Amino acid sequence: MSRKGHCYDNAPMESFWGTLKNESLSHYRFNNRDEAISVI
């Protein structure tokens, strides 16, 4: 496990980033990194 491209290692992070993108990040336009960090 823990190899590049191993689907079972990657699934939890893909789920996390997918949820984050769909629920919050796609609704915002950030001007800088600090704004993005405050939303996350």
ChimeraX commands (.cxc) that place a marker at each C-alpha (Angstrom):
marker #1 position 0.00,0.00,0.00 radius 0.5
marker #1 position 0.90,3.68,-0.01 radius 0.5
marker #1 position 2.05,3.54,-3.60 radius 0.5
marker #1 position 1.28,6.13,-6.20 radius 0.5
marker #1 position -1.94,5.27,-7.98 radius 0.5
marker #1 position -3.16,2.76,-5.40 radius 0.5
marker #1 position -6.92,3.29,-5.44 radius 0.5
marker #1 position -7.58,2.22,-1.83 radius 0.5
marker #1 position -5.07,4.74,-0.47 radius 0.5
marker #1 position -6.41,7.51,-2.67 radius 0.5
marker #1 position -10.15,7.03,-2.07 radius 0.5
marker #1 position -10.47,8.86,1.29 radius 0.5
marker #1 position -8.63,11.94,0.01 radius 0.5
marker #1 position -10.57,11.97,-3.25 radius 0.5
marker #1 position -13.78,11.88,-1.24 radius 0.5
marker #1 position -12.59,14.71,1.01 radius 0.5
marker #1 position -11.51,17.00,-1.84 radius 0.5
marker #1 position -14.63,16.18,-3.87 radius 0.5
marker #1 position -16.88,17.15,-0.98 radius 0.5
marker #1 position -14.88,20.29,-0.30 radius 0.5
marker #1 position -15.06,21.40,-3.93 radius 0.5
marker #1 position -18.76,20.66,-4.34 radius 0.5
marker #1 position -19.99,22.16,-1.09 radius 0.5
marker #1 position -17.90,25.24,-0.57 radius 0.5
marker #1 position -15.05,26.15,-2.86 radius 0.5
marker #1 position -17.01,26.33,-6.10 radius 0.5
marker #1 position -19.18,29.12,-4.67 radius 0.5
marker #1 position -16.31,31.48,-3.86 radius 0.5
marker #1 position -13.83,33.55,-5.79 radius 0.5
marker #1 position -10.78,34.20,-3.62 radius 0.5
marker #1 position -8.52,37.21,-3.98 radius 0.5
marker #1 position -5.71,35.74,-1.93 radius 0.5
marker #1 position -4.64,32.71,0.06 radius 0.5
marker #1 position -5.76,34.12,3.41 radius 0.5
marker #1 position -9.36,34.39,2.21 radius 0.5
marker #1 position -9.30,30.77,1.07 radius 0.5
marker #1 position -7.85,29.60,4.37 radius 0.5
marker #1 position -10.51,31.46,6.34 radius 0.5
marker #1 position -13.31,29.70,4.40 radius 0.5
marker #1 position -11.74,26.26,4.75 radius 0.5
marker link #1:1,2 radius 0.2
marker link #1:2,3 radius 0.2
marker link #1:3,4 radius 0.2
marker link #1:4,5 radius 0.2
marker link #1:5,6 radius 0.2
marker link #1:6,7 radius 0.2
marker link #1:7,8 radius 0.2
marker link #1:8,9 radius 0.2
marker link #1:9,10 radius 0.2
marker link #1:10,11 radius 0.2
marker link #1:11,12 radius 0.2
marker link #1:12,13 radius 0.2
marker link #1:13,14 radius 0.2
marker link #1:14,15 radius 0.2
marker link #1:15,16 radius 0.2
marker link #1:16,17 radius 0.2
marker link #1:17,18 radius 0.2
marker link #1:18,19 radius 0.2
marker link #1:19,20 radius 0.2
marker link #1:20,21 radius 0.2
marker link #1:21,22 radius 0.2
marker link #1:22,23 radius 0.2
marker link #1:23,24 radius 0.2
marker link #1:24,25 radius 0.2
marker link #1:25,26 radius 0.2
marker link #1:26,27 radius 0.2
marker link #1:27,28 radius 0.2
marker link #1:28,29 radius 0.2
marker link #1:29,30 radius 0.2
marker link #1:30,31 radius 0.2
marker link #1:31,32 radius 0.2
marker link #1:32,33 radius 0.2
marker link #1:33,34 radius 0.2
marker link #1:34,35 radius 0.2
marker link #1:35,36 radius 0.2
marker link #1:36,37 radius 0.2
marker link #1:37,38 radius 0.2
marker link #1:38,39 radius 0.2
marker link #1:39,40 radius 0.2
view
